[in-house]
Amino acid sequence: MAGSYRNARLRLPYHDWNERITAECYAPNGASRILDGEGRIAKIVNNYAAINFNFGPTLLSWIQDKAPETYRDILDADRARASTASPATGLPSPSVTTT
């Protein structure tokens, strides 16, 4: 049990791991800074338009509810990529239902 408490502290100051990973990874990929030669922001890009990604249905549903701007970034990039000659970047993840 002591190990689980230590691991739980690693997510702080965030409420849970999804919140932490969204703040540190998912959201920044939707608005990534490109710097010029002097270290100034030259432009901001949506990395999701250039990378392959796969969000499971549970995580994507959480992002839609708790981080709507990040959710929009993901969908916008997928739509933009799908409208070009390039293949779409978002990979569907099957839902598994047990009875």
Secondary structure, DSSP 8 states (H G I E B T S, - for coil): -HHHHHHHHHTTTSSSHHHHHIIIIIHHHHSEEEE-TTS-EEEEE-GGGTS-B---HHHHHHHHHH-HHHHHHHHHHHHHHHTSSS--SB---------
